[in-house]
Amino acid sequence: MDITTSPHHITPQKIIFRATLDILPLCAAVTPWGILCGSLAIQIGLTALQAQLLSLMVFAGAAQLAATSLLGAGVSYSPIFSSTFVISSRHLLYSAVFQKYIKDLSLPHRLCFAFFLTDEMFALTSAYIEKHKSFNYLYAISTGIVFYLMWNIATFAGIVVGNNITNFDALGLEFAIAATFIAIVIPSIKSSPILISVLTSGITVLVLELFEFSFSLIASTVMGMLAGYFTQLKGLKNES
């Protein structure tokens, strides 16, 4: 499989440039989130180096925030690992979607893809596939690398802020988490099955959170997928 050129013979440089332009708005949206991660890491007692290494080596967004918060609360490692696993479980779905595209690539290429795979990379690469009817590894990995760099820059800014501002929580930057996911999801709603899937997932997770269900994220994801699948299946039957 060619990992550097598109089916339309666009140069690698243009692919990287296009990927960078596409990911920059999401980088801007997630910047407050990264700042929050860096600041929180400092506030719970990590050194600046430890806080930066957390983003450099873990690169997990919501799971990283949750782990940092639990670590600051003095929680043991077992709940931290289980919580981050549940939060990151959606990546099992992401990897399943892309498995057919990267299965023939070398192990280093697949490991690199797995490390940089995020919600943002998934959304943009899926949109690219839908538009061009073809997967492009260079486009996908370029969005991931640019996002990784911006995430770590934001973390560094948070480390600096965390050392100098005491009332950082009052800024309300945690809303960046919700804003980022909204920015990812809304543009993808282009059909009834997707709309039903999004609404079902949203309503399900809200209801389950009211009952403090531990696996609300996974359950709502499965419910959304099933709702979207059966809605699409019903539509196909009506057309036949």
C-alpha positions in Angstrom: 0.0 0.0 0.0 1.3 3.5 -0.9 1.5 5.6 2.2 2.8 8.8 0.7 0.6 9.7 -2.3 -3.1 10.0 -2.8 -5.1 8.3 -5.5 -5.3 11.7 -7.3 -1.5 12.0 -7.5 -1.3 15.0 -5.2 2.2 15.6 -3.9 3.1 14.6 -0.4 3.8 18.2 0.5 0.3 19.2 -0.5 -1.2 16.4 1.5 0.7 17.5 4.6 -0.3 21.1 4.0 -4.0 20.1 3.6 -3.9 17.9 6.7 -2.3 20.8 8.7 -5.0 23.2 7.5 -7.8 20.8 8.4 -6.5 20.0 11.9 -5.7 23.6 13.0 -9.3 24.6 13.9 -9.5 21.5 16.2 -6.0 22.3 17.6 -7.4 25.8 18.5 -10.4 24.2 20.1 -8.4 21.8 22.2 -5.7 24.3 23.3 -7.6 25.3 26.5 -7.9 21.5 27.3 -4.2 21.1 27.0 -3.6 24.1 29.1 -5.9 22.7 31.7 -4.0 19.4 31.7 -0.6 21.1 32.2 -1.9 23.3 34.9 -3.7 20.5 36.8 -0.6 18.4 36.7 1.4 21.2 38.4 -1.4 21.8 41.0 -1.4 18.2 42.1 2.3 18.3 42.8 4.0 16.9 39.6 7.2 18.6 38.5 7.3 20.5 35.2 9.2 17.7 33.6 6.7 15.1 34.8 3.8 17.1 33.6 5.3 17.5 30.1 6.3 13.9 29.9 2.7 13.0 30.7 1.5 14.6 27.5 4.5 13.5 25.5 4.2 9.8 26.4 0.5 9.4 27.2 -1.2 11.8 24.8 -4.7 10.8 25.9 -6.9 13.9 26.4 -9.9 13.1 28.5 -8.2 10.0 30.0 -5.1 12.1 30.8 -7.3 14.6 32.6 -9.1 11.9 34.5 -5.9 10.2 35.5 -4.3 13.4 36.7 -7.3 14.3 38.8 -7.5 10.9 40.4 -3.7 11.0 41.0 -4.1 14.3 42.8 -6.9 12.9 44.9 -4.6 10.1 46.2 -6.5 7.3 44.5 -4.6 4.0 44.1 -3.3 2.9 40.7 -5.9 0.3 40.0 -8.9 2.7 39.8 -6.8 5.0 37.7 -6.0 2.3 35.2 -9.5 1.1 35.0 -11.0 4.6 34.6 -8.6 5.5 31.8 -9.3 2.2 30.1 -13.0 2.9 30.1 -12.6 6.4 28.9 -10.2 5.4 26.1 -12.3 2.3 25.1 -13.7 4.3 22.2 -10.3 3.9 20.5 -11.1 0.2 20.1 -13.9 1.3 17.7 -11.7 3.7 15.9 -9.0 1.1 15.4 -11.6 -1.4 14.1 -12.7 1.1 11.5 -9.2 1.7 10.2 -8.0 -1.9 10.5 -8.7 -2.8 6.9 -6.8 0.2 5.7 -3.6 -0.3 7.6 -3.4 -4.1 8.1 -0.9 -4.6 5.3 1.4 -1.8 6.5 4.6 -2.5 8.4 4.5 -2.9 12.2 6.3 0.5 12.8 3.7 2.3 10.6 0.8 0.6 12.4 2.3 1.4 15.8 2.8 5.0 14.8 -0.8 5.2 13.5 -2.1 3.8 16.8 -0.1 6.3 18.9 -1.4 9.3 17.1 -5.0 8.1 16.7 -7.3 10.6 18.5 -10.9 11.7 18.2 -9.8 14.5 15.9 -7.6 12.4 13.7 -10.4 9.8 13.4 -13.0 12.5 12.4 -10.8 14.1 9.8 -9.5 10.9 8.3 -13.0 9.5 8.1 -14.1 12.7 6.3 -11.2 12.4 3.9 -12.1 8.8 3.1 -15.7 9.8 2.5 -14.7 12.7 0.2 -12.0 10.9 -1.8 -13.2 7.3 -1.5 -9.7 6.3 -0.5 -7.6 6.1 2.6 -4.3 8.1 2.8 -1.8 7.2 5.5 0.2 10.4 5.1 -2.9 12.6 5.5 -4.0 10.7 8.6 -0.6 10.6 10.3 0.0 14.3 9.5 -3.2 15.4 11.2 -2.1 13.3 14.2 1.4 14.7 14.4 0.3 18.3 14.1 -2.3 17.7 16.8 0.3 16.0 19.0 2.7 19.0 18.7 -0.1 21.5 19.5 -1.3 19.4 22.5 2.2 19.5 23.9 2.7 23.2 23.3 -0.7 23.8 25.1 0.5 21.5 28.0 3.7 23.5 28.3 1.6 26.7 28.5 -0.5 25.1 31.2 2.6 24.2 33.1 3.8 27.9 33.0 0.3 29.1 33.9 -0.1 26.6 36.7 3.1 27.9 38.3 1.9 31.5 38.2 -1.9 31.6 38.5 -3.6 30.4 41.6 -7.3 30.7 40.5 -6.9 29.0 37.2 -10.1 26.9 37.7 -12.2 30.1 37.6 -11.5 30.5 33.9 -13.8 27.6 33.1 -11.5 26.1 30.5 -12.9 22.6 31.2 -15.7 23.6 28.7 -13.1 23.1 26.0 -13.7 19.3 26.3 -17.3 19.6 25.4 -16.7 22.2 22.8 -14.1 20.0 21.0 -16.4 17.0 20.8 -19.3 19.2 19.6 -17.0 20.6 16.9 -16.2 17.0 15.8 -19.7 15.5 15.9 -21.9 18.2 14.4 -20.3 18.4 11.0 -20.6 14.6 10.6 -24.4 14.6 11.0 -25.4 14.3 7.4 -28.1 11.6 7.5 -30.9 10.3 9.6 -29.0 7.2 10.9 -26.2 9.4 12.1 -28.6 11.9 13.7 -30.4 9.0 15.5 -27.1 7.6 16.6 -25.9 10.9 18.1 -29.2 11.6 19.8 -29.4 8.1 21.2 -25.8 8.2 22.5 -26.3 11.6 24.1 -29.6 10.8 25.8 -28.3 7.4 27.0 -25.2 8.8 28.6 -27.1 11.5 30.3 -29.6 9.0 31.8 -26.9 6.6 32.8 -24.9 9.4 34.4 -27.9 10.3 36.6 -27.8 6.7 37.9 -24.0 6.9 38.3 -23.5 3.9 36.0 -19.8 3.1 35.8 -19.7 2.2 32.1 -22.1 4.9 30.8 -19.6 5.9 28.0 -19.3 2.4 26.6 -23.0 1.6 27.0 -24.1 4.9 25.3 -21.7 4.2 22.5 -23.0 0.8 21.8 -26.6 2.0 22.0 -25.9 4.8 19.6 -24.2 2.4 17.1 -27.2 0.0 17.3 -29.7 2.8 16.9 -27.9 4.1 13.8 -27.5 0.6 12.4 -31.1 -0.3 12.7 -32.3 3.1 11.4 -30.1 2.6 8.3 -31.3 -1.0 7.9 -34.9 0.2 8.1 -34.2 2.8 5.4 -32.7 0.2 3.1 -35.7 -2.1 3.5 -38.1 0.8 2.7 -36.2 1.6 -0.5 -36.3 -2.1 -1.7 
